[in-house]
């Protein structure tokens, strides 16, 4: 194994969600934070132990020394201590999973996975599962508490959609963290991808370099479409990018989509809408008390007076730099989906028509703002909603272009 230099840290997505949830729902988070420590009577569920002993085969060191040696190497690389128990469950496809118990580490295997892996690949698989445990123990269990909160929310029909989307993205971020644990454990990208491929396909012979070339042919700008795990090819792409020091979290977040925001994007969209409304209301032809009142409604909470503008006029036809959540690293600029562009177009139209006193000058100013903001479909949107004739539309466009810049 080669020396592996990168430090394994929670993703920026993990840190941002933790910050946001603690700020908005501290009591719910704290209710799930406390957990019995190792050695306490309530540390592990005895029913789980009995179920394993009844329905699975325990893989002990005497019979499976290579597996335990691989786990020891992974533990050393990840800085974990304590014994690990392994069980082979009955039936199922080739897979491995962590059974989280507070007082012990249990890894379950299913199908023929153990027969497919060499010693280094076993180290990678053990590193992946142990990385899940590492994440749950960081910051006194803070990330485990978030995981439990999101898992409970996902099972409640009353949960708002933004929490369901957060749960989906959180699960994928956890898998990327665990993949990095696999790479940290074995110290080699090809070995990690090979282990990933064998687990996904059940094949005994795979070509990790070919899979990485395959990953380079896919447009991943729209993010992963997975429900709990990113697609295997996306995970391979993310591993290579992480090793190269690139920001690969776009595979988790995708573009900014007003139709499917998580809790972070919901906050970003509120901030973006407020800032855009402020720019619109500052336009000379739209600078009236009525428009200012309507613009304030797009802020959360609505201010008594519109705040002073900060930053340059936004453009929405190119990836947009999003403000990080509470000191998190600046994320990679993100594209806006067509639905988000429509939302911003309707916001502009709402303010352009809020005060009848602004008249044609206000409508023309909105067209001019749309040009500056890169809202290329605004003219059609406004035409559809206001029912302009071709002559009327041409007049307003001409009026807007008189003062375009």
C-alpha positions in Angstrom: 0.0 0.0 0.0 1.2 3.5 -0.8 1.3 6.3 1.8 -2.0 8.3 1.7 -1.6 12.0 2.6 -5.2 13.4 2.7 -7.0 14.0 5.9 -10.4 12.5 6.3 -12.9 15.2 7.3 -16.7 15.6 7.1 -17.8 17.0 3.8 -18.7 20.7 3.7 -22.3 19.5 3.1 -22.2 17.7 6.5 -20.9 20.7 8.3 -23.4 23.1 6.7 -26.4 20.9 7.4 -25.2 20.5 11.0 -25.0 24.2 11.4 -28.4 24.9 9.8 -30.3 22.2 11.8 -28.7 23.3 15.1 -29.7 26.9 14.4 -33.3 26.1 13.4 -34.1 23.0 15.5 -31.6 22.8 18.4 -34.0 21.0 20.8 -34.8 18.2 18.3 -31.1 17.8 17.5 -30.1 17.7 21.2 -32.8 15.1 22.0 -30.9 12.7 19.7 -27.4 13.7 20.7 -27.0 11.8 23.9 -26.1 8.2 23.6 -25.1 5.6 26.1 -21.3 5.1 26.1 -19.4 1.9 25.7 -19.6 -0.3 28.8 -22.9 1.0 29.9 -25.8 -1.5 30.4 -27.8 0.1 27.6 -24.9 0.4 25.2 -26.0 -2.4 22.9 -29.3 -4.0 22.0 -29.2 -7.6 23.2 -32.0 -8.5 20.8 -29.8 -7.5 17.9 -27.0 -9.8 19.2 -29.4 -12.7 19.5 -30.8 -12.1 16.0 -27.3 -12.1 14.6 -26.3 -15.3 16.5 -29.5 -17.0 15.2 -29.5 -15.9 11.6 -25.9 -15.2 10.6 -22.4 -16.8 10.6 -19.8 -15.1 12.8 -16.5 -14.7 11.0 -14.0 -15.2 13.7 -10.2 -14.6 13.4 -9.2 -18.2 13.6 -11.3 -19.1 10.5 -10.9 -15.8 8.6 -7.6 -14.2 9.5 -7.2 -12.3 6.3 -10.5 -10.4 7.0 -9.4 -9.4 10.5 -6.0 -8.4 9.3 -7.6 -6.1 6.7 -9.8 -4.6 9.3 -6.8 -4.0 11.6 -5.0 -2.1 8.7 -8.2 0.0 8.1 -8.5 0.8 11.8 -4.9 2.0 11.9 -5.3 4.2 8.9 -8.6 5.7 10.2 -7.4 6.1 13.8 -10.0 3.8 15.2 -9.6 1.4 18.1 -11.6 -1.5 19.6 -12.6 -4.9 18.5 -14.7 -5.5 15.3 -17.1 -8.3 14.8 -18.0 -9.7 11.4 -21.0 -11.7 10.3 -22.0 -13.3 7.0 -25.8 -13.1 6.7 -27.8 -15.6 4.8 -28.6 -14.9 1.1 -28.6 -11.5 -0.5 -26.5 -9.9 -3.2 -22.8 -9.1 -2.7 -22.6 -6.3 -0.2 -21.2 -5.0 3.1 -22.8 -2.8 5.7 -22.2 -1.4 9.2 -24.5 -2.3 12.0 -24.1 0.7 14.3 -24.0 -0.3 18.0 -22.7 2.2 20.5 -20.4 -0.2 22.3 -19.0 -2.2 19.5 -18.4 -2.3 15.8 -20.3 -4.9 13.7 -19.8 -5.3 9.9 -22.2 -7.5 8.0 -21.4 -9.2 4.7 -23.9 -10.7 2.3 -23.7 -12.7 -0.9 -20.4 -13.7 -2.4 -18.5 -10.5 -1.7 -15.9 -12.0 0.5 -15.0 -14.5 -2.2 -14.4 -11.7 -4.7 -11.9 -9.5 -2.8 -8.2 -9.7 -2.3 -6.5 -8.5 0.9 -6.2 -4.9 -0.2 -9.7 -4.8 -1.5 -10.9 -6.2 1.8 -9.0 -3.3 3.5 -10.9 -0.8 1.3 -14.3 -2.4 2.0 -13.5 -2.4 5.8 -12.4 1.2 5.5 -15.6 2.2 3.9 -17.8 0.6 6.6 -15.5 1.8 9.5 -15.6 5.4 8.1 -19.4 5.4 8.7 -18.6 4.7 12.4 -15.9 7.3 12.4 -18.4 9.9 11.2 -20.9 8.9 13.8 -18.3 9.4 16.6 -16.9 12.8 15.5 -17.8 15.9 17.5 -19.3 13.8 20.3 -21.9 12.2 18.0 -23.1 15.4 16.4 -23.4 13.9 12.9 -25.0 10.8 14.2 -27.7 13.0 15.8 -28.3 14.7 12.5 -28.5 11.3 10.7 -31.1 10.1 13.3 -33.1 13.3 13.0 -33.2 13.1 9.2 -34.0 9.4 9.3 -36.9 10.0 11.6 -38.1 12.9 9.5 -38.0 10.8 6.3 -40.4 8.3 7.9 -43.0 10.9 8.8 -45.6 11.8 6.1 -45.9 15.3 7.6 -42.2 16.1 6.9 -41.7 19.1 4.5 -40.1 18.2 1.2 -37.0 20.2 1.9 -36.2 17.9 4.8 -36.8 14.8 2.7 -34.4 16.2 0.1 -31.9 17.0 2.8 -32.1 13.3 4.0 -31.4 12.1 0.4 -28.4 14.4 0.0 -27.1 13.7 3.5 -27.2 9.9 2.8 -25.2 10.4 -0.4 -22.7 12.7 1.3 -22.2 10.0 4.0 -21.4 7.5 1.2 -18.8 9.8 -0.3 -17.2 10.2 3.1 -17.2 6.4 3.5 -15.6 6.0 0.1 -12.9 8.4 1.2 -12.5 6.2 4.2 -12.0 3.2 1.8 -9.3 5.1 -0.1 -7.6 6.3 3.1 -7.6 2.7 4.4 -6.0 1.0 1.4 -4.1 4.0 0.1 -4.7 3.4 -3.6 -7.4 4.7 -6.0 -7.4 1.8 -8.4 -7.8 -0.7 -5.5 -10.7 1.4 -4.0 -12.5 1.6 -7.3 -11.9 -2.1 -8.0 -13.5 -3.0 -4.6 -16.4 -0.7 -5.3 -17.0 -2.3 -8.7 -16.8 -5.8 -7.4 -19.4 -4.9 -4.7 -21.7 -3.3 -7.3 -21.4 -5.9 -10.1 -20.6 -9.1 -8.4 -17.8 -9.7 -11.0 -14.6 -11.3 -10.0 -12.6 -9.4 -12.6 -13.0 -5.7 -13.2 -11.0 -2.8 -14.8 -10.9 0.2 -12.5 -9.1 2.4 -15.1 -11.8 1.7 -17.7 -14.4 2.7 -15.1 -12.7 5.9 -14.4 -12.6 6.6 -18.1 -16.3 5.9 -18.3 -16.9 8.3 -15.5 -15.1 11.1 -17.5 -17.6 10.6 -20.3 -20.7 11.4 -18.2 -22.2 14.8 -17.6 -22.5 14.9 -13.8 -23.3 18.6 -13.6 -27.0 17.8 -12.7 -25.8 15.9 -9.7 -26.6 12.3 -8.7 -30.0 10.9 -9.2 -29.5 8.3 -6.4 -31.8 8.0 -3.5 -29.3 7.0 -0.8 -26.1 6.1 -2.7 -24.7 8.1 -5.7 -24.3 6.0 -8.8 -21.2 3.9 -8.8 -19.6 5.8 -11.6 -20.3 9.1 -9.8 -18.6 7.7 -6.7 -15.5 6.7 -8.7 -15.5 10.2 -10.3 -15.8 11.8 -6.9 -12.9 9.8 -5.4 -10.6 10.7 -8.2 -11.6 14.4 -7.9 -11.1 14.4 -4.1 -7.6 12.9 -4.6 -6.8 15.7 -7.0 -8.0 18.3 -4.5 -11.1 19.2 -6.5 -14.5 20.3 -5.2 -16.7 17.2 -6.0 -19.7 18.0 -3.8 -21.7 19.1 -6.8 -22.5 15.4 -7.2 -24.5 15.8 -3.9 -26.0 19.2 -4.4 -26.6 19.4 -8.1 -27.9 22.7 -9.6 -30.0 25.1 -7.6 -33.6 23.9 -8.1 -36.5 25.8 -6.6 -38.7 22.7 -7.1 -36.5 20.4 -5.0 -34.5 22.4 -2.4 -33.0 20.9 0.7 -32.8 23.0 3.9 -29.6 24.7 2.7 -31.0 25.5 -0.7 -34.2 26.8 0.8 -32.1 29.4 2.8 -30.0 30.2 -0.3 -33.2 30.7 -2.4 -34.6 33.1 0.2 -31.4 35.0 0.3 -31.1 35.1 -3.5 -34.8 36.2 -3.9 -34.3 39.0 -1.4 -31.1 40.3 -3.0 -32.6 40.2 -6.5 -35.7 42.0 -5.3 -33.5 44.6 -3.7 -31.7 45.2 -7.0 -35.0 45.4 -8.8 -36.5 47.9 -6.3 -33.4 50.1 -6.7 -33.9 50.6 -10.4 -34.8 54.2 -11.0 -38.1 53.5 -12.8 -39.3 51.1 -10.1 -38.1 53.0 -7.1 -41.5 53.6 -5.4 -42.8 52.9 -1.9 -45.2 50.3 -3.3 -42.5 48.4 -5.1 -40.2 48.6 -2.0 -43.0 47.1 0.1 -43.4 44.2 -2.3 -39.7 43.7 -2.5 -39.4 43.5 1.2 -41.7 40.6 1.3 -39.1 38.5 -0.5 -36.7 38.8 2.5 -36.9 36.5 5.5 -37.9 38.1 7.8 -39.3 41.1 5.8 -37.3 44.3 6.9 -38.9 47.6 7.8 -36.7 49.2 5.1 -34.9 47.5 2.2 -31.2 47.0 3.2 -28.4 48.6 1.3 -27.4 46.6 -1.8 -24.2 44.6 -1.5 -22.4 42.8 -4.3 -22.7 43.1 -8.0 -25.8 42.7 -10.1 -26.4 38.9 -10.3 -26.3 37.0 -13.6 -28.4 33.8 -13.7 -27.3 32.4 -17.1 -24.0 31.3 -15.7 -23.1 29.3 -12.6 -23.8 31.3 -9.6 -21.5 31.6 -6.5 -23.6 30.7 -3.5 -22.9 32.1 -0.1 -21.7 29.4 2.3 -23.6 28.6 5.4 -22.0 30.1 8.6 -18.4 30.0 7.6 -18.3 26.8 5.6 -15.9 26.8 2.6 -17.1 28.7 -0.4 -18.9 26.1 -2.6 -18.4 25.6 -6.3 -20.6 27.9 -8.3 -23.9 26.2 -9.3 -26.1 26.4 -12.3 -29.8 27.3 -11.9 -32.4 25.0 -13.2 -35.1 26.2 -15.7 -37.6 26.1 -12.8 -35.5 28.4 -10.7 -35.1 30.8 -13.7 -38.8 30.9 -14.1 -39.2 31.7 -10.4 -36.8 34.6 -10.7 -38.6 35.7 -13.9 -42.0 35.8 -12.1 -40.4 37.6 -9.2 -39.2 40.3 -11.6 -42.7 40.5 -13.3 -44.4 40.7 -9.9 -42.3 43.8 -8.9 -42.6 45.3 -12.4 -46.4 45.3 -12.1 -46.7 45.9 -8.4 -47.2 49.7 -8.8 -49.5 50.8 -11.7 -47.9 54.2 -11.4 -44.6 52.9 -12.9 -46.4 52.3 -16.2 -44.5 51.5 -19.3 -41.3 52.8 -17.8 -41.5 50.1 -15.1 -42.3 47.4 -17.7 -39.4 48.4 -19.9 -37.1 48.6 -16.8 -37.9 45.0 -16.0 -37.0 43.9 -19.6 -33.7 45.8 -19.2 -33.1 44.1 -15.8 -33.8 40.7 -17.4 -31.2 41.4 -20.0 -28.6 42.3 -17.3 -29.5 39.3 -15.2 -29.4 36.8 -18.1 -33.1 35.9 -17.8 -33.4 35.1 -21.4 -37.0 33.8 -21.3 -38.4 36.8 -19.4 -39.9 38.5 -22.4 -41.9 35.4 -23.4 -43.0 34.9 -19.7 -44.2 38.5 -19.4 -45.8 38.3 -22.8 -47.7 35.2 -21.8 -48.9 36.6 -18.5 -49.8 40.2 -19.7 -51.1 39.3 -23.1 -49.0 41.8 -25.1 -49.6 42.2 -28.8 -46.6 41.9 -31.1 -46.7 45.7 -31.5 -46.9 46.3 -27.8 -44.0 44.0 -27.0 -41.9 45.6 -29.7 -42.6 49.1 -28.2 -41.6 48.0 -24.7 -38.4 46.2 -25.9 -37.4 49.3 -27.8 -38.0 51.5 -24.8 -35.9 49.1 -22.7 -33.1 49.1 -25.2 -32.8 52.9 -25.1 -31.1 52.6 -21.7 -30.0 49.0 -21.8 -26.6 49.7 -20.2 
